[in-house]
Amino acid sequence: MLTLAERFWKKVAKSSECWVWTGGRLGGKYGRIRYLRDDVWTHEYAHRVSWELHFGTIPEGLWVLHECDNPPCVRPDHLFLGTQLDNINDMLFKKRGRNGSSVGVLHGRAKLSESEVYAIRKRVDSDETIGSVAEEYRVSSTLIRYIKQRQV
């Protein structure tokens, strides 16, 4: 039976740019590899396996992110560790939101201005209810919660 590393390298097409995963992909994007761990077949993202083969264990709570923004890429120097928030910020910075459009107050259909977002944060941070603020601004409670949690 082949080792995980042997199985991995059979499915990588190297080039001078990205090293593309040629095996199965989740949703046609991120490479997935099936392997035996503790006598049970399991799946892992190919870019995570690449990281571990080249650099070792991924610390708990961290993600393996793509510098190249190419989901099937497994080239180790195109990968970096970060949190989920780092991944979101990277997406926003590179304008990879829905349809490549701007997000937040820069989005053409934004309902709130930057000053309104700051005012909302101040109000909910001083224990005003999320529901009352949402009602006043005519937006969802979920949006106000995201603003309070600094996710928007």
N, CA, C and O atoms as a DFTB+ gen file, in Angstrom:
608 C
 N C O
     1  1       0.842      -1.187       0.000
     2  2       0.000       0.000       0.000
     3  2       0.885       1.248       0.000
     4  3       1.899       1.296       0.696
     5  1       0.498       2.243      -0.776
     6  2       1.273       3.473      -0.886
     7  2       1.131       4.330       0.373
     8  3       0.082       4.346       1.016
     9  1       2.199       5.032       0.705
    10  2       2.146       5.976       1.823
    11  2       1.346       7.204       1.399
    12  3       1.052       7.385       0.218
    13  1       1.002       8.033       2.357
    14  2       0.291       9.263       2.044
    15  2       1.124      10.135       1.100
    16  3       0.590      10.694       0.142
    17  1       2.417      10.253       1.362
    18  2       3.287      11.058       0.503
    19  2       3.312      10.503      -0.925
    20  3       3.247      11.268      -1.887
    21  1       3.404       9.191      -1.064
    22  2       3.412       8.584      -2.400
    23  2       2.088       8.826      -3.123
    24  3       2.069       9.134      -4.315
    25  1       0.988       8.685      -2.393
    26  2      -0.334       8.937      -2.982
    27  2      -0.454      10.403      -3.393
    28  3      -0.997      10.723      -4.450
    29  1       0.058      11.277      -2.549
    30  2      -0.006      12.711      -2.813
    31  2       0.745      13.063      -4.099
    32  3       0.177      13.697      -4.988
    33  1       2.011      12.661      -4.206
    34  2       2.845      13.073      -5.334
    35  2       2.377      12.512      -6.672
    36  3       2.703      13.070      -7.720
    37  1       1.619      11.419      -6.655
    38  2       1.080      10.868      -7.903
    39  2       0.019      11.788      -8.512
    40  3      -0.314      11.663      -9.690
    41  1      -0.504      12.703      -7.714
    42  2      -1.611      13.560      -8.155
    43  2      -1.222      15.034      -8.281
    44  3      -2.094      15.904      -8.273
    45  1       0.088      15.327      -8.399
    46  2       0.544      16.717      -8.477
    47  2       1.215      16.966      -9.826
    48  3       2.123      16.237     -10.226
    49  1       0.757      17.996     -10.514
    50  2       1.369      18.422     -11.781
    51  2       2.153      19.699     -11.510
    52  3       1.573      20.769     -11.320
    53  1       3.482      19.574     -11.495
    54  2       4.336      20.732     -11.200
    55  2       4.542      21.574     -12.458
    56  3       4.638      21.057     -13.571
    57  1       4.606      22.881     -12.243
    58  2       4.956      23.809     -13.324
    59  2       5.810      24.912     -12.700
    60  3       6.101      24.875     -11.504
    61  1       6.204      25.877     -13.497
    62  2       6.996      26.985     -12.955
    63  2       6.134      27.911     -12.108
    64  3       6.660      28.735     -11.360
    65  1       4.828      27.783     -12.216
    66  2       3.905      28.581     -11.404
    67  2       3.325      27.687     -10.308
    68  3       4.055      27.235      -9.426
    69  1       2.043      27.435     -10.356
    70  2       1.381      26.604      -9.349
    71  2       1.660      25.121      -9.588
    72  3       1.906      24.691     -10.715
    73  1       1.614      24.359      -8.511
    74  2       1.635      22.903      -8.593
    75  2       0.180      22.483      -8.418
    76  3      -0.376      22.593      -7.325
    77  1      -0.421      22.012      -9.473
    78  2      -1.867      21.779      -9.488
    79  2      -2.200      20.354      -9.076
    80  3      -1.596      19.394      -9.554
    81  1      -3.158      20.236      -8.193
    82  2      -3.685      18.945      -7.751
    83  2      -4.536      18.379      -8.877
    84  3      -5.487      19.021      -9.321
    85  1      -4.198      17.174      -9.344
    86  2      -4.925      16.566     -10.460
    87  2      -5.918      15.506     -10.003
    88  3      -6.646      14.936     -10.815
    89  1      -5.943      15.245      -8.702
    90  2      -6.885      14.258      -8.163
    91  2      -8.256      14.884      -7.956
    92  3      -8.568      15.934      -8.516
    93  1      -9.058      14.230      -7.152
    94  2     -10.407      14.699      -6.883
    95  2     -10.418      16.068      -6.227
    96  3      -9.496      16.442      -5.502
    97  1     -11.487      16.807      -6.501
    98  2     -11.627      18.147      -5.938
    99  2     -13.002      18.304      -5.316
   100  3     -13.991      17.760      -5.807
   101  1     -13.045      19.047      -4.243
   102  2     -14.304      19.350      -3.577
   103  2     -14.947      20.532      -4.293
   104  3     -14.369      21.617      -4.350
   105  1     -16.128      20.324      -4.832
   106  2     -16.822      21.377      -5.557
   107  2     -16.059      21.872      -6.775
   108  3     -16.269      22.996      -7.229
   109  1     -15.176      21.038      -7.302
   110  2     -14.393      21.431      -8.465
   111  2     -13.267      22.393      -8.152
   112  3     -12.608      22.892      -9.064
   113  1     -13.035      22.664      -6.866
   114  2     -12.030      23.659      -6.494
   115  2     -10.877      23.039      -5.713
   116  3      -9.845      22.698      -6.291
   117  1     -11.050      22.894      -4.413
   118  2      -9.966      22.444      -3.537
   119  2      -9.712      20.950      -3.674
   120  3     -10.633      20.136      -3.610
   121  1      -8.426      20.606      -3.867
   122  2      -8.052      19.212      -3.983
   123  2      -8.322      18.445      -2.698
   124  3      -8.169      18.981      -1.600
   125  1      -8.724      17.191      -2.842
   126  2      -8.965      16.314      -1.691
   127  2      -8.233      15.008      -1.936
   128  3      -8.179      14.507      -3.058
   129  1      -7.671      14.469      -0.865
   130  2      -6.993      13.188      -0.961
   131  2      -7.568      12.260       0.098
   132  3      -7.811      12.654       1.239
   133  1      -7.776      11.030      -0.311
   134  2      -8.294       9.996       0.590
   135  2      -7.109       9.171       1.054
   136  3      -6.264       8.775       0.251
   137  1      -7.049       8.912       2.359
   138  2      -5.945       8.116       2.884
   139  2      -6.375       7.391       4.154
   140  3      -7.402       7.704       4.757
   141  1      -5.561       6.416       4.539
   142  2      -5.841       5.588       5.710
   143  2      -5.178       6.193       6.938
   144  3      -3.957       6.344       6.979
   145  1      -5.989       6.543       7.947
   146  2      -5.459       7.073       9.205
   147  2      -6.078       6.281      10.344
   148  3      -7.300       6.224      10.483
   149  1      -5.234       5.677      11.147
   150  2      -5.698       4.846      12.272
   151  2      -6.700       3.786      11.817
   152  3      -7.736       3.583      12.449
   153  1      -6.374       3.114      10.711
   154  2      -7.190       2.037      10.137
   155  2      -8.561       2.483       9.653
   156  3      -9.463       1.660       9.501
   157  1      -8.727       3.782       9.410
   158  2      -9.993       4.313       8.900
   159  2      -9.677       5.208       7.703
   160  3      -8.785       6.054       7.766
   161  1     -10.422       5.012       6.609
   162  2     -10.233       5.874       5.443
   163  2     -10.841       7.240       5.726
   164  3     -11.970       7.347       6.204
   165  1     -10.084       8.266       5.428
   166  2     -10.533       9.637       5.666
   167  2     -10.106      10.519       4.503
   168  3      -9.337      10.087       3.645
   169  1     -10.596      11.743       4.470
   170  2     -10.242      12.709       3.427
   171  2      -9.582      13.927       4.064
   172  3      -9.875      14.288       5.204
   173  1      -8.692      14.545       3.309
   174  2      -8.052      15.791       3.750
   175  2      -7.849      16.666       2.524
   176  3      -7.716      16.170       1.405
   177  1      -7.827      17.964       2.749
   178  2      -7.521      18.877       1.653
   179  2      -6.076      18.669       1.222
   180  3      -5.184      18.517       2.056
   181  1      -5.854      18.663      -0.088
   182  2      -4.517      18.412      -0.631
   183  2      -3.529      19.505      -0.232
   184  3      -2.359      19.209       0.009
   185  1      -3.968      20.753      -0.158
   186  2      -3.036      21.822       0.215
   187  2      -2.609      21.709       1.676
   188  3      -1.504      22.120       2.031
   189  1      -3.476      21.154       2.526
   190  2      -3.089      20.920       3.928
   191  2      -2.065      19.787       4.013
   192  3      -1.116      19.858       4.794
   193  1      -2.262      18.746       3.206
   194  2      -1.298      17.638       3.176
   195  2       0.047      18.156       2.672
   196  3       1.093      17.783       3.203
   197  1       0.025      19.004       1.663
   198  2       1.268      19.576       1.150
   199  2       2.002      20.340       2.253
   200  3       3.210      20.188       2.430
   201  1       1.257      21.156       2.984
   202  2       1.877      21.913       4.084
   203  2       2.547      20.966       5.071
   204  3       3.700      21.167       5.455
   205  1       1.816      19.931       5.478
   206  2       2.357      19.014       6.482
   207  2       3.554      18.220       5.956
   208  3       4.486      17.942       6.710
   209  1       3.540      17.855       4.684
   210  2       4.672      17.137       4.113
   211  2       5.925      18.021       4.070
   212  3       7.041      17.528       4.236
   213  1       5.740      19.306       3.852
   214  2       6.877      20.215       3.719
   215  2       7.294      20.887       5.026
   216  3       8.484      21.116       5.243
   217  1       6.344      21.204       5.891
   218  2       6.652      22.017       7.071
   219  2       6.290      21.379       8.404
   220  3       6.715      21.868       9.452
   221  1       5.520      20.304       8.389
   222  2       5.131      19.656       9.638
   223  2       3.695      19.956      10.018
   224  3       2.914      20.458       9.209
   225  1       3.361      19.646      11.241
   226  2       1.996      19.748      11.749
   227  2       1.461      21.177      11.679
   228  3       2.182      22.142      11.933
   229  1       0.207      21.282      11.337
   230  2      -0.485      22.570      11.307
   231  2      -1.002      22.843      12.717
   232  3      -1.775      22.046      13.248
   233  1      -0.592      23.949      13.331
   234  2      -1.077      24.246      14.679
   235  2      -2.600      24.342      14.728
   236  3      -3.236      24.817      13.788
   237  1      -3.166      23.887      15.827
   238  2      -4.617      23.907      15.982
   239  2      -5.152      25.328      15.842
   240  3      -4.572      26.282      16.359
   241  1      -6.255      25.443      15.140
   242  2      -6.899      26.740      14.950
   243  2      -6.404      27.518      13.748
   244  3      -6.945      28.578      13.435
   245  1      -5.378      27.008      13.065
   246  2      -4.868      27.715      11.892
   247  2      -5.297      27.012      10.616
   248  3      -5.494      25.798      10.586
   249  1      -5.434      27.791       9.582
   250  2      -5.798      27.309       8.268
   251  2      -4.579      27.403       7.366
   252  3      -3.657      28.171       7.639
   253  1      -4.573      26.622       6.292
   254  2      -3.556      26.751       5.257
   255  2      -4.196      27.557       4.136
   256  3      -5.168      27.116       3.523
   257  1      -3.646      28.746       3.870
   258  2      -4.222      29.689       2.923
   259  2      -3.366      29.764       1.662
   260  3      -2.180      29.432       1.678
   261  1      -3.981      30.202       0.584
   262  2      -3.308      30.295      -0.719
   263  2      -2.895      31.733      -1.018
   264  3      -3.747      32.616      -1.123
   265  1      -1.615      31.965      -1.154
   266  2      -1.115      33.267      -1.592
   267  2      -1.504      33.517      -3.048
   268  3      -1.777      34.652      -3.437
   269  1      -1.526      32.460      -3.844
   270  2      -1.793      32.552      -5.285
   271  2      -3.287      32.596      -5.619
   272  3      -3.651      32.842      -6.769
   273  1      -4.137      32.366      -4.649
   274  2      -5.592      32.361      -4.865
   275  2      -6.048      31.328      -5.882
   276  3      -7.046      31.526      -6.575
   277  1      -5.309      30.219      -5.968
   278  2      -5.644      29.134      -6.892
   279  2      -5.967      27.902      -6.037
   280  3      -5.048      27.216      -5.589
   281  1      -7.251      27.607      -5.802
   282  2      -7.621      26.535      -4.867
   283  2      -6.957      25.174      -5.088
   284  3      -6.634      24.515      -4.100
   285  1      -6.730      24.710      -6.332
   286  2      -6.091      23.400      -6.467
   287  2      -4.561      23.430      -6.317
   288  3      -3.914      22.391      -6.447
   289  1      -3.983      24.593      -6.050
   290  2      -2.524      24.695      -5.923
   291  2      -2.047      24.071      -4.611
   292  3      -2.629      24.298      -3.550
   293  1      -0.968      23.276      -4.708
   294  2      -0.373      22.645      -3.527
   295  2       1.105      23.011      -3.384
   296  3       1.819      22.401      -2.588
   297  1       1.563      23.989      -4.140
   298  2       2.965      24.403      -4.080
   299  2       3.244      25.046      -2.715
   300  3       2.589      26.025      -2.355
   301  1       4.200      24.516      -1.956
   302  2       4.397      24.974      -0.579
   303  2       4.729      26.456      -0.432
   304  3       4.325      27.073       0.554
   305  1       5.456      27.046      -1.389
   306  2       5.769      28.473      -1.257
   307  2       4.613      29.372      -1.712
   308  3       4.741      30.597      -1.711
   309  1       3.500      28.772      -2.094
   310  2       2.278      29.523      -2.390
   311  2       1.300      29.440      -1.220
   312  3       0.214      30.019      -1.278
   313  1       1.671      28.734      -0.173
   314  2       0.793      28.506       0.979
   315  2       1.318      29.243       2.200
   316  3       2.524      29.434       2.351
   317  1       0.400      29.655       3.071
   318  2       0.798      30.255       4.344
   319  2      -0.253      29.938       5.394
   320  3      -1.400      29.636       5.066
   321  1       0.144      30.007       6.659
   322  2      -0.773      29.728       7.755
   323  2      -1.472      31.005       8.181
   324  3      -0.879      32.083       8.164
   325  1      -2.725      30.880       8.561
   326  2      -3.477      32.019       9.067
   327  2      -4.761      31.552       9.705
   328  3      -5.110      30.373       9.646
   329  1      -5.454      32.478      10.308
   330  2      -6.742      32.186      10.938
   331  2      -7.857      32.352       9.909
   332  3      -7.620      32.783       8.780
   333  1      -9.051      32.011      10.308
   334  2     -10.205      32.225       9.439
   335  2     -10.355      33.723       9.152
   336  3     -10.688      34.116       8.034
   337  1     -10.108      34.551      10.168
   338  2     -10.202      35.996       9.976
   339  2      -9.138      36.477       8.984
   340  3      -9.419      37.344       8.156
   341  1      -7.925      35.928       9.057
   342  2      -6.889      36.261       8.075
   343  2      -7.364      35.929       6.664
   344  3      -7.130      36.692       5.726
   345  1      -8.030      34.790       6.521
   346  2      -8.538      34.373       5.217
   347  2      -9.599      35.348       4.707
   348  3      -9.602      35.706       3.529
   349  1     -10.490      35.772       5.587
   350  2     -11.530      36.731       5.203
   351  2     -10.898      38.066       4.824
   352  3     -11.264      38.668       3.814
   353  1      -9.947      38.525       5.636
   354  2      -9.298      39.801       5.331
   355  2      -8.530      39.744       4.016
   356  3      -8.513      40.717       3.262
   357  1      -7.894      38.608       3.739
   358  2      -7.184      38.419       2.478
   359  2      -8.169      38.501       1.311
   360  3      -7.883      39.124       0.288
   361  1      -9.327      37.870       1.474
   362  2     -10.358      37.908       0.440
   363  2     -10.830      39.344       0.207
   364  3     -10.981      39.776      -0.936
   365  1     -11.062      40.079       1.294
   366  2     -11.545      41.448       1.156
   367  2     -10.485      42.340       0.519
   368  3     -10.797      43.152      -0.351
   369  1      -9.238      42.191       0.947
   370  2      -8.148      43.001       0.419
   371  2      -7.973      42.787      -1.080
   372  3      -7.708      43.727      -1.828
   373  1      -8.126      41.534      -1.505
   374  2      -7.943      41.204      -2.914
   375  2      -9.239      41.323      -3.718
   376  3      -9.280      40.980      -4.900
   377  1     -10.283      41.807      -3.072
   378  2     -11.592      41.994      -3.707
   379  2     -12.076      40.717      -4.366
   380  3     -12.495      40.712      -5.524
   381  1     -12.009      39.623      -3.596
   382  2     -12.497      38.344      -4.089
   383  2     -13.857      38.033      -3.492
   384  3     -14.213      36.863      -3.350
   385  1     -14.632      39.064      -3.136
   386  2     -15.973      38.850      -2.632
   387  2     -16.854      38.308      -3.740
   388  3     -16.362      37.973      -4.818
   389  1     -18.115      38.220      -3.495
   390  2     -19.029      37.722      -4.523
   391  2     -18.831      38.494      -5.813
   392  3     -18.859      39.725      -5.829
   393  1     -18.632      37.764      -6.881
   394  2     -18.444      38.338      -8.219
   395  2     -17.278      39.316      -8.289
   396  3     -17.251      40.169      -9.176
   397  1     -16.307      39.215      -7.366
   398  2     -15.144      40.089      -7.392
   399  2     -15.468      41.526      -7.021
   400  3     -14.661      42.426      -7.257
   401  1     -16.635      41.749      -6.446
   402  2     -17.049      43.115      -6.147
   403  2     -16.504      43.580      -4.809
   404  3     -15.991      42.789      -4.017
   405  1     -16.622      44.856      -4.578
   406  2     -16.257      45.421      -3.292
   407  2     -17.251      44.945      -2.248
   408  3     -18.367      44.539      -2.575
   409  1     -16.840      44.998      -0.999
   410  2     -17.701      44.551       0.080
   411  2     -17.798      45.654       1.126
   412  3     -17.089      46.658       1.062
   413  1     -18.691      45.445       2.089
   414  2     -18.849      46.421       3.159
   415  2     -19.395      47.730       2.636
   416  3     -20.207      47.754       1.711
   417  1     -18.939      48.832       3.241
   418  2     -19.462      50.144       2.851
   419  2     -19.079      50.512       1.423
   420  3     -19.685      51.415       0.847
   421  1     -18.092      49.839       0.835
   422  2     -17.686      50.125      -0.544
   423  2     -18.594      49.470      -1.575
   424  3     -18.549      49.816      -2.756
   425  1     -19.415      48.526      -1.133
   426  2     -20.300      47.821      -2.051
   427  2     -21.404      48.769      -2.526
   428  3     -21.931      49.556      -1.738
   429  1     -21.745      48.695      -3.779
   430  2     -22.752      49.580      -4.361
   431  2     -24.124      49.471      -3.739
   432  3     -24.914      50.410      -3.831
   433  1     -24.432      48.342      -3.103
   434  2     -25.746      48.171      -2.482
   435  2     -25.681      48.218      -0.967
   436  3     -26.605      47.757      -0.297
   437  1     -24.596      48.771      -0.409
   438  2     -24.455      48.871       1.044
   439  2     -25.592      49.716       1.617
   440  3     -25.967      50.740       1.047
   441  1     -26.131      49.273       2.748
   442  2     -27.237      49.999       3.374
   443  2     -26.754      50.987       4.428
   444  3     -27.493      51.892       4.816
   445  1     -25.527      50.821       4.890
   446  2     -25.011      51.668       5.965
   447  2     -23.733      52.357       5.534
   448  3     -22.932      51.802       4.782
   449  1     -23.553      53.572       6.020
   450  2     -22.303      54.290       5.780
   451  2     -21.294      53.888       6.854
   452  3     -21.649      53.254       7.848
   453  1     -20.053      54.259       6.646
   454  2     -19.015      53.969       7.631
   455  2     -19.332      54.629       8.970
   456  3     -19.138      54.016      10.020
   457  1     -19.817      55.869       8.944
   458  2     -20.142      56.566      10.200
   459  2     -21.305      55.880      10.922
   460  3     -21.333      55.842      12.152
   461  1     -22.261      55.341      10.166
   462  2     -23.365      54.611      10.798
   463  2     -22.872      53.328      11.457
   464  3     -23.333      52.967      12.540
   465  1     -21.933      52.635      10.805
   466  2     -21.374      51.413      11.390
   467  2     -20.695      51.737      12.715
   468  3     -20.881      51.018      13.697
   469  1     -19.907      52.815      12.753
   470  2     -19.240      53.205      14.004
   471  2     -20.249      53.590      15.078
   472  3     -20.073      53.249      16.247
   473  1     -21.312      54.303      14.684
   474  2     -22.352      54.689      15.643
   475  2     -23.064      53.451      16.196
   476  3     -23.359      53.377      17.389
   477  1     -23.335      52.489      15.325
   478  2     -23.982      51.244      15.759
   479  2     -23.092      50.504      16.746
   480  3     -23.570      50.032      17.777
   481  1     -21.799      50.397      16.440
   482  2     -20.875      49.718      17.360
   483  2     -20.884      50.372      18.733
   484  3     -20.912      49.693      19.759
   485  1     -20.862      51.675      18.737
   486  2     -20.857      52.403      20.015
   487  2     -22.126      52.105      20.811
   488  3     -22.074      51.919      22.027
   489  1     -23.248      52.060      20.131
   490  2     -24.523      51.819      20.813
   491  2     -24.626      50.393      21.346
   492  3     -25.030      50.189      22.491
   493  1     -24.265      49.405      20.530
   494  2     -24.398      48.024      21.008
   495  2     -23.309      47.677      22.013
   496  3     -23.509      46.808      22.861
   497  1     -22.155      48.345      21.933
   498  2     -21.106      48.132      22.939
   499  2     -21.505      48.713      24.298
   500  3     -20.985      48.296      25.334
   501  1     -22.435      49.683      24.287
   502  2     -22.918      50.247      25.555
   503  2     -24.226      49.580      25.978
   504  3     -25.033      50.169      26.698
   505  1     -24.422      48.352      25.523
   506  2     -25.516      47.471      25.943
   507  2     -26.900      47.843      25.427
   508  3     -27.898      47.393      25.989
   509  1     -26.986      48.640      24.386
   510  2     -28.279      48.844      23.742
   511  2     -28.611      47.550      23.009
   512  3     -27.709      46.894      22.487
   513  1     -29.866      47.175      22.959
   514  2     -30.216      45.884      22.376
   515  2     -30.010      45.887      20.856
   516  3     -30.238      46.882      20.169
   517  1     -29.576      44.743      20.379
   518  2     -29.338      44.561      18.951
   519  2     -30.635      44.763      18.172
   520  3     -30.643      45.396      17.116
   521  1     -31.733      44.219      18.704
   522  2     -33.025      44.331      18.023
   523  2     -33.487      45.757      17.848
   524  3     -33.993      46.118      16.785
   525  1     -33.321      46.589      18.886
   526  2     -33.779      47.980      18.785
   527  2     -32.937      48.774      17.788
   528  3     -33.465      49.612      17.057
   529  1     -31.623      48.512      17.755
   530  2     -30.747      49.202      16.806
   531  2     -31.070      48.747      15.378
   532  3     -31.121      49.566      14.460
   533  1     -31.286      47.450      15.194
   534  2     -31.620      46.921      13.872
   535  2     -32.914      47.542      13.357
   536  3     -33.013      47.913      12.188
   537  1     -33.887      47.650      14.227
   538  2     -35.178      48.223      13.835
   539  2     -35.011      49.686      13.408
   540  3     -35.569      50.108      12.395
   541  1     -34.253      50.444      14.175
   542  2     -34.057      51.858      13.854
   543  2     -33.358      52.058      12.512
   544  3     -33.719      52.955      11.751
   545  1     -32.359      51.226      12.218
   546  2     -31.597      51.357      10.972
   547  2     -32.217      50.572       9.815
   548  3     -31.729      50.625       8.686
   549  1     -33.301      49.840      10.110
   550  2     -34.010      49.044       9.112
   551  2     -33.104      48.016       8.436
   552  3     -33.096      47.874       7.213
   553  1     -32.337      47.300       9.273
   554  2     -31.476      46.209       8.819
   555  2     -31.731      45.013       9.729
   556  3     -32.442      45.130      10.728
   557  1     -31.158      43.877       9.390
   558  2     -31.392      42.668      10.170
   559  2     -30.596      42.673      11.484
   560  3     -29.561      43.329      11.605
   561  1     -31.106      41.933      12.443
   562  2     -30.390      41.748      13.710
   563  2     -29.055      41.048      13.470
   564  3     -28.075      41.299      14.171
   565  1     -29.030      40.169      12.472
   566  2     -27.792      39.463      12.145
   567  2     -26.714      40.448      11.718
   568  3     -25.564      40.326      12.139
   569  1     -27.074      41.426      10.885
   570  2     -26.096      42.429      10.455
   571  2     -25.574      43.215      11.654
   572  3     -24.372      43.461      11.755
   573  1     -26.458      43.608      12.558
   574  2     -26.024      44.354      13.743
   575  2     -25.103      43.490      14.607
   576  3     -24.123      43.988      15.161
   577  1     -25.412      42.210      14.720
   578  2     -24.551      41.293      15.486
   579  2     -23.163      41.199      14.846
   580  3     -22.153      41.209      15.550
   581  1     -23.115      41.109      13.514
   582  2     -21.827      41.080      12.812
   583  2     -21.040      42.374      13.059
   584  3     -19.828      42.348      13.270
   585  1     -21.743      43.482      13.028
   586  2     -21.082      44.762      13.298
   587  2     -20.530      44.788      14.725
   588  3     -19.404      45.229      14.955
   589  1     -21.318      44.319      15.662
   590  2     -20.876      44.279      17.067
   591  2     -19.637      43.379      17.228
   592  3     -18.729      43.700      17.994
   593  1     -19.610      42.270      16.511
   594  2     -18.496      41.321      16.620
   595  2     -17.327      41.694      15.707
   596  3     -16.370      40.931      15.575
   597  1     -17.408      42.863      15.084
   598  2     -16.347      43.384      14.194
   599  2     -16.105      42.467      12.986
   600  3     -14.981      42.360      12.495
   601  1     -17.161      41.814      12.518
   602  2     -17.060      40.960      11.328
   603  2     -17.452      41.744      10.079
   604  3     -17.328      41.245       8.960
   605  1     -17.912      42.941      10.270
   606  2     -18.286      43.824       9.150
   607  2     -17.599      45.143       9.351
   608  3     -17.759      46.052       8.537
